[in-house]
Amino acid sequence: MQEPALDFVVHHDINHIVPRPRLHLLPKPISWILGYRSQPMPQIGSVLVWLWAFVGAFAGLLVVQAVFQSKGIKVHGAPTVIASFGAAAILEYHTIDSPLSQPRNVILGELFAAIIGVGITKLFQLNSNFENLRWVAGALSVGITSAFMGFTNTIHPPAGATALLAATTPEITELGWFLIPLILLGSVLLVAVGCVTNNIQRQFPIYWWTPVDLCRPNGVDIEKQGQVGENDTGVLEGSPCEKRSTAGRPHIMVSDRLISIPDWLSLDSEERWMLEVLRSKLREGLGSTSSRVTEGTLVHDPDSC
């Protein structure tokens, strides 16, 4: 008999207290820059993706380095730029639809890495032989950072370099705790520039906190739009939450408007993202025949369908 896998997803509990985004209530130019779209964006060719990746990376790193050159930051001995921002720029301006590129992962992932990297380094500095132990401090910092980003669902690969630099690079080690606000500032600036350059012909971010719909009461997970086929609870007639599959087998249902999964089934961010991609493709296919499509969501079915 196979033993059950040990699994824990902290954001499932956090999502219950996170308010739903209300970007659609903002003026259209602002909501557009913040990534909200009432209809899916048309795909652009790879050449345009490369062009906007160049523009974004150039502009983003230019802004970060310009801010880092200010007197208020230079007085602390800050470098021209933190090397890990170079890797972050590739994610932020090229692979913008990846979960690793979304603001939650970028900002929190880098922040956690800086805190852990500086904290571990400070502990090792208590040893008089610190210079000969930098390599151990660096490896430990990256290991703890990797595990903690997995625990908080904030995985951002360039953050591993941030934790490593804090321990192994003397110039960065000298910054001490000042590295934390510096990393936070740089991450926010990269996201801010991305909101401008990535939204000219593409969409960024895809989500700010999670692709899962937030704070839906009683498991209701689609917006009531008065369409044919909806009952008074806002659940589609004939959906798996109302009509069970043959023989009562558990299943996942993906439509253009919602994704329904059994309550006991835990998905990581990559798996959830794959389902969101499928839903988006269904929406695109209905674009020519459907006059109005509601925002898609992902829910856990408490009855396990």
C-alpha positions as CSV (number, residue, x, y, z in Angstrom):
1,M,0.0,0.0,0.0
2,Q,1.4,3.4,-1.1
3,E,1.7,5.9,1.7
4,P,0.1,9.3,1.1
5,A,2.4,12.1,0.0
6,L,3.3,14.7,2.5
7,D,1.9,17.9,1.2
8,F,1.3,21.4,2.6
9,V,0.2,24.5,0.7
10,V,0.2,27.6,3.0
11,H,-1.4,29.9,0.5
12,H,-4.7,27.9,0.5
13,D,-5.3,29.2,4.0
14,I,-4.0,32.7,3.2
15,N,-6.2,33.1,0.2
16,H,-9.4,33.1,2.4
17,I,-8.3,36.5,3.9
18,V,-6.9,38.2,0.8
19,P,-9.4,40.6,-0.7
20,R,-10.4,40.1,-4.3
21,P,-8.8,42.5,-6.8
22,R,-11.1,45.3,-8.0
23,L,-9.1,46.5,-11.0
24,H,-12.1,46.7,-13.2
25,L,-13.4,49.5,-11.1
26,L,-10.4,51.7,-11.9
27,P,-10.3,54.1,-14.9
28,K,-9.4,52.1,-18.0
29,P,-5.9,53.5,-18.5
30,I,-4.9,52.6,-14.9
31,S,-6.6,49.2,-15.0
32,W,-4.9,48.5,-18.3
33,I,-1.4,49.3,-16.9
34,L,-2.1,47.1,-13.9
35,G,-2.9,44.1,-16.2
36,Y,-6.7,44.0,-16.2
37,R,-8.3,42.9,-19.5
38,S,-12.0,42.4,-20.1
39,Q,-11.2,40.2,-23.1
40,P,-8.1,38.1,-23.8
41,M,-5.2,39.7,-25.6
42,P,-4.4,38.5,-29.1
43,Q,-1.2,36.7,-29.4
44,I,1.8,38.6,-30.9
45,G,4.6,37.1,-32.9
46,S,7.9,36.0,-31.4
47,V,9.8,38.9,-33.1
48,L,7.6,41.4,-31.2
49,V,8.2,39.5,-27.9
50,W,11.9,39.8,-28.4
51,L,11.5,43.5,-29.2
52,W,9.5,44.3,-26.1
53,A,11.8,42.1,-24.0
54,F,14.7,44.2,-25.1
55,V,12.8,47.5,-24.4
56,G,11.7,46.3,-21.0
57,A,15.0,44.9,-19.8
58,F,16.9,48.0,-21.0
59,A,14.4,50.4,-19.5
60,G,13.9,48.4,-16.2
61,L,17.6,48.1,-15.4
62,L,18.2,51.7,-16.5
63,V,15.7,52.9,-14.0
64,V,17.0,50.7,-11.2
65,Q,20.6,51.8,-11.8
66,A,19.6,55.4,-12.0
67,V,17.9,55.2,-8.6
68,F,20.8,53.3,-7.1
69,Q,23.1,56.2,-8.2
70,S,21.2,58.7,-6.0
71,K,23.1,60.2,-3.1
72,G,20.8,58.8,-0.4
73,I,21.6,55.3,-1.6
74,K,25.2,55.7,-2.6
75,V,26.1,57.0,0.9
76,H,25.5,53.5,2.2
77,G,28.0,52.0,-0.3
78,A,25.5,50.5,-2.6
79,P,26.8,49.0,-5.8
80,T,25.6,50.2,-9.2
81,V,23.1,47.3,-9.3
82,I,22.6,44.0,-7.6
83,A,23.6,41.3,-10.1
84,S,20.5,39.2,-9.5
85,F,18.3,41.9,-11.1
86,G,19.8,41.0,-14.4
87,A,18.3,37.5,-14.2
88,A,15.1,39.0,-12.9
89,A,14.8,41.3,-15.9
90,I,14.7,38.3,-18.2
91,L,11.8,36.9,-16.4
92,E,10.0,40.2,-15.9
93,Y,10.2,41.3,-19.6
94,H,10.5,38.1,-21.6
95,T,8.6,35.2,-20.0
96,I,5.9,37.5,-18.5
97,D,3.2,34.9,-18.4
98,S,5.2,32.5,-16.2
99,P,4.1,32.3,-12.5
100,L,7.7,32.9,-11.6
101,S,7.4,36.4,-13.2
102,Q,4.3,37.6,-11.3
103,P,4.6,40.4,-8.7
104,R,4.0,38.1,-5.7
105,N,7.0,35.9,-6.7
106,V,9.3,38.7,-7.7
107,I,8.8,41.0,-4.8
108,L,8.3,38.5,-2.0
109,G,10.8,36.0,-3.4
110,E,13.5,38.6,-3.5
111,L,12.5,40.1,-0.1
112,F,12.6,36.7,1.6
113,A,16.0,35.9,0.0
114,A,17.5,39.2,1.2
115,I,16.3,38.6,4.7
116,I,17.5,35.0,4.9
117,G,20.8,35.8,3.1
118,V,21.7,38.7,5.4
119,G,20.5,36.9,8.5
120,I,22.6,33.8,7.8
121,T,25.6,35.9,7.0
122,K,25.3,37.9,10.2
123,L,25.2,34.6,12.2
124,F,28.3,33.3,10.4
125,Q,30.1,36.7,11.0
126,L,30.0,35.9,14.7
127,N,32.7,33.4,13.9
128,S,36.2,34.9,13.7
129,N,36.9,32.6,10.8
130,F,34.1,34.0,8.7
131,E,36.1,34.6,5.6
132,N,36.9,30.9,5.3
133,L,33.3,30.0,5.9
134,R,31.6,32.3,3.3
135,W,31.1,29.4,0.9
136,V,29.2,27.5,3.6
137,A,27.1,30.5,4.5
138,G,26.2,31.0,0.8
139,A,25.2,27.4,0.3
140,L,23.1,27.5,3.5
141,S,21.4,30.8,2.5
142,V,20.4,29.5,-0.9
143,G,19.1,26.2,0.6
144,I,16.9,27.9,3.2
145,T,15.7,30.5,0.7
146,S,14.7,27.8,-1.8
147,A,12.7,25.8,0.8
148,F,11.1,29.0,2.2
149,M,10.0,30.2,-1.3
150,G,8.5,26.8,-1.8
151,F,6.7,27.0,1.5
152,T,5.2,30.4,0.7
153,N,4.7,29.8,-3.0
154,T,6.9,32.7,-4.0
155,I,9.5,30.8,-6.1
156,H,11.7,33.3,-8.0
157,P,15.0,31.8,-9.3
158,P,17.0,35.1,-9.4
159,A,16.3,35.4,-5.6
160,G,18.7,32.5,-5.1
161,A,21.5,34.7,-6.4
162,T,20.4,37.4,-4.0
163,A,20.8,35.1,-1.0
164,L,24.1,33.8,-2.4
165,L,25.5,37.3,-3.0
166,A,24.7,38.4,0.5
167,A,27.0,35.8,1.9
168,T,29.8,35.4,-0.7
169,T,30.3,38.9,-2.2
170,P,32.2,41.3,0.2
171,E,30.7,44.4,-1.4
172,I,27.1,43.1,-0.8
173,T,28.0,41.7,2.6
174,E,29.1,45.2,3.7
175,L,25.6,46.5,3.0
176,G,24.3,44.4,5.9
177,W,20.6,44.9,6.6
178,F,20.5,47.8,4.1
179,L,20.4,45.1,1.4
180,I,16.8,44.3,2.3
181,P,15.2,47.7,1.5
182,L,17.6,48.0,-1.5
183,I,16.3,44.6,-2.9
184,L,12.7,45.6,-2.2
185,L,13.1,48.9,-4.0
186,G,14.7,47.3,-7.0
187,S,12.1,44.6,-7.3
188,V,9.3,47.1,-7.1
189,L,10.9,49.3,-9.8
190,L,11.3,46.3,-12.1
191,V,7.6,45.4,-11.7
192,A,6.6,49.1,-12.2
193,V,8.5,49.4,-15.4
194,G,7.0,46.0,-16.5
195,C,3.5,47.3,-15.9
196,V,4.3,50.0,-18.5
197,T,6.4,48.3,-21.2
198,N,4.7,44.9,-21.0
199,N,1.2,46.2,-21.3
200,I,1.7,48.0,-24.6
201,Q,1.0,44.9,-26.7
202,R,0.9,42.2,-24.1
203,Q,-0.6,41.7,-20.6
204,F,1.3,42.0,-17.3
205,P,0.8,40.9,-14.7
206,I,-1.4,37.9,-15.3
207,Y,-2.4,38.1,-11.6
208,W,-1.1,40.1,-8.6
209,W,-1.5,37.5,-5.9
210,T,-2.9,34.3,-7.3
211,P,-4.8,33.0,-10.4
212,V,-7.3,31.5,-8.0
213,D,-10.5,33.6,-7.5
214,L,-10.5,35.1,-4.0
215,C,-13.1,35.4,-1.3
216,R,-16.0,33.7,-3.1
217,P,-18.8,32.9,-0.5
218,N,-20.0,29.3,-0.2
219,G,-17.7,28.0,-3.0
220,V,-19.6,30.1,-5.6
221,D,-17.0,30.9,-8.2
222,I,-18.4,32.5,-11.2
223,E,-19.9,36.0,-11.6
224,K,-23.6,36.2,-12.0
225,Q,-24.3,37.8,-15.3
226,G,-27.9,36.9,-15.8
227,Q,-27.0,34.4,-18.6
228,V,-29.1,31.4,-19.6
229,G,-28.2,28.4,-17.7
230,E,-27.4,30.0,-14.4
231,N,-29.4,29.3,-11.3
232,D,-30.0,31.6,-8.3
233,T,-26.8,30.6,-6.6
234,G,-24.6,31.7,-9.4
235,V,-23.6,28.2,-10.3
236,L,-24.0,27.0,-13.9
237,E,-26.7,24.5,-14.4
238,G,-25.2,21.3,-15.4
239,S,-21.8,22.1,-13.9
240,P,-20.0,19.4,-11.9
241,C,-21.0,21.1,-8.7
242,E,-24.6,20.3,-9.5
243,K,-24.6,17.3,-11.8
244,R,-22.3,14.5,-10.8
245,S,-20.3,12.6,-13.3
246,T,-21.2,9.1,-14.3
247,A,-20.5,6.6,-11.5
248,G,-19.7,9.5,-9.2
249,R,-16.0,9.6,-10.2
250,P,-14.0,12.6,-9.1
251,H,-12.9,14.8,-12.0
252,I,-11.6,18.3,-13.0
253,M,-13.8,20.5,-15.2
254,V,-12.4,23.3,-17.3
255,S,-14.7,25.7,-19.2
256,D,-14.3,29.2,-20.7
257,R,-15.6,30.6,-17.4
258,L,-14.5,28.5,-14.5
259,I,-12.2,25.7,-13.4
260,S,-13.6,23.2,-10.8
261,I,-11.5,20.8,-8.9
262,P,-12.2,18.4,-6.0
263,D,-11.6,20.0,-2.6
264,W,-9.2,17.4,-1.6
265,L,-6.9,17.8,-4.6
266,S,-4.0,20.1,-4.0
267,L,-2.4,21.8,-7.0
268,D,0.9,23.8,-7.1
269,S,1.2,27.1,-9.0
270,E,2.5,25.5,-12.2
271,E,-0.4,23.0,-12.3
272,R,-2.9,25.8,-11.6
273,W,-1.3,27.8,-14.3
274,M,-1.7,25.0,-16.9
275,L,-5.4,24.9,-16.2
276,E,-5.6,28.7,-16.5
277,V,-3.9,28.4,-19.9
278,L,-6.5,25.9,-21.1
279,R,-9.3,28.1,-19.9
280,S,-7.8,31.1,-21.7
281,K,-7.7,29.1,-25.0
282,L,-11.3,28.2,-24.6
283,R,-12.2,31.8,-24.1
284,E,-10.2,32.7,-27.3
285,G,-12.1,30.1,-29.2
286,L,-15.4,31.6,-28.2
287,G,-14.4,35.1,-29.0
288,S,-16.2,35.2,-32.3
289,T,-19.4,33.6,-31.1
290,S,-19.8,34.9,-27.5
291,S,-20.8,38.4,-27.0
292,R,-19.7,38.5,-23.4
293,V,-17.4,36.2,-21.4
294,T,-17.0,36.5,-17.6
295,E,-13.8,36.3,-15.8
296,G,-12.6,32.8,-15.4
297,T,-11.9,31.4,-11.9
298,L,-10.6,28.3,-10.2
299,V,-12.4,26.7,-7.3
300,H,-12.3,23.6,-5.0
301,D,-15.5,21.6,-5.2
302,P,-16.3,20.8,-1.5
303,D,-18.2,17.7,-2.6
304,S,-15.3,16.3,-4.5
305,C,-17.6,15.8,-7.5
